[in-house]
């Protein structure tokens, strides 16, 4: 059965509007996707019917909210095929998930002189937390490079790993190049030398089926707002045996077992890492986004988005002097490009005026920009609600602008 995209678009009412008197073409879902009506309705229902603080209230509303919140933990566990619900920690986003691991893993396992390997194609969120930790612990960051066509040089990994290497940080799907990295292979190589691996799945979970146990990932992180869910909610999956050995990231309510002024004992995972009142509304509504993805089927979504990607790529390559960064066959979701002689900000601004929302700039990936020696780029990204017709509108606009600005 193929996806009925016209029907799907009705689940995202925001898409049905005009901007600057032009039909909106939203090609910026890699930055943040739009949310399904079911997510928005769940948020409203919670606030109208049974909102209360979770885990603490001995009352009806709090019990109901707690039940739904904890049910989403099970849903996430099944969605990424984690082994147990204790391994699912709610955070405020991918960025916080990585900061949590960098801090707590660093405290538990990293000594002066140790090394962390970070791929060259990472988002800043998967670079800077490691640098902060390395500075604090006297450790060092080592780069795993990528080739000009956007392939991570995995064959160099064995030579980079030594007895000082503690962890490797790598994106499952690059937010700039779109490359789907062979994370299973990377993890196997790292584990052969007892190195742990954190996989940044922010761009992967909505496009690919993810099985953290099959991958054998030690940590897998992502954000709800990139997968049709609310913003302000992130996930950290971590193997329980590691989480158990890591100290808390933040202190406060819920993460404790007992507190005196002399000493505090900590709660079990996942609560040890969930200090304070979490984003109750966001997590509960996130459940609806996961149900939506499951209803459509990740495989079918992936197949459709791959068709959009291939179609857009082929049309864009017909435009003279257009350069695409990242041309791997194993690619998903995004096309980052420039047109020689035209400033990407000019192009982005003009596209916006024509109703087409794209991302311009350095895409939170300075090392990728430096790799290609460019100041800025333009990125279009696709979600299940985009259509071939929208891509045609984008290509027509691009061709017009090449004539105007070129
Ligand atoms: N990693 C990748 C690959 C991303 O694309 C993003 C979001 N652009 C992040 C991390 C950061 O996610 P968030 O802003 O939701 O914390």
Boltz pocket constraint, residues with backbone or C-beta under 6 A from the ligand:
constraints:
  - pocket:
      binder: B
      contacts: [[A, 30], [A, 31], [A, 92], [A, 93], [A, 94], [A, 95], [A, 96], [A, 123], [A, 125], [A, 126], [A, 171], [A, 173], [A, 174], [A, 175], [A, 200], [A, 202], [A, 203], [A, 223], [A, 225], [A, 364]]
      max_distance: 6.0
